[in-house]
């Protein structure tokens, strides 16, 4: 089964290919993606890697978490499932917006 790994605090210059290169010593990387701002196209400083071998993924997480890359200390962990918050306000129930003072 494929394991998805979250990598935070990436140098902003990191490309998808460079991210894969960081993980390749631990096993085969099936995909790597640096998340980019949809408007500017610049890196948001985090990304995801998928590895097919769970043992290799766990080893990569343990060995790369806290490792310094270009002066930035990586935060590496198993990715959590994404919560879909699109279309909701900032408050529970989708309220959002300004208070009316009631």
N, C-alpha and C positions, 0 to 999 in steps of 0.2 A: 504494500500500500504506500502511496506517495505521502511524504511528510512535508508540510509547508512550514518554513522557518521565517520568522520576522527578524530583520536586522535594522536597528535604530542607530542614530548618531553617525550615519555615513558621511564621509567627506562629500561636499556638494559636487565635486568634480567626478565622482564615481559613475561609470557607465554600467549598463546591463552586463556587458562582457567582462568588465573588471570585477564585478560582484561575483559572477560565476567562477572566475579565476581564484578568488579568495577561498571558495568552497571546494574546488576540484581536488585538492590533495586528500580530502576525506572520502571521496567517492564520486560517482557520476551525478552530475547536476542535470535534472530534466528541464528546468526553466529558472530564469533569474530575471527580476524586474525591479528597477529603481523607480519609485513613484515620483511623478513629475506634476507640477502645478498645471492645471488644465489651461490657464490663460497665458502664463509666461513661458511654459515649457521647461522651466528650471527645476532641478531636483528639490524634493521636499526633505531630503536628509534621511530617508528610510526606504527599505525595499523588502522584497520577498524572494526566497529561493525555495525550489522544490527538489527533493531528493527521493528516489525510489526506494532506497535501502534505509530502513528505520535505524539500524545500528550505526550506519555511517552518518546519518543526520544527527543522532544523539551525540556522537563523538564530536562532530563539527560544532554543535551548540555549546558543548562543555568546553571545548578548547578555544573557540573564538570569542565567547562572551568575555568582555573585559580586555580584549586584545586591542592595542593601539594601531590604527591605520591612518597614516598621514596626520598624526597628532591628535586624532579623535578616538576616544575609547568606545568600541562597539558595544551595543546592547543586543545580544542574540538570544532568542527564545523560540519555542514552538509557537506558531501563529495561532491566535484564537479565531473562532468563527466570526465573520463580519456581521455586525448588527446593521440592519437596514433602517436608517433614520431619515431617509429622503422624504421630503414633503411634510415633515413635522416641525413644529416650533421648538423653542428651547425649553419649554415647560412640559411636564407630563400632560398628556391629553391634547397636545398640539396647540396650546394657547398662544405662546409667543406674543410678540407685539407689546404695545404700551398698556399700562394699567389705566383703567377708567376711573379709579378712585371710589369705587363702590364700597 
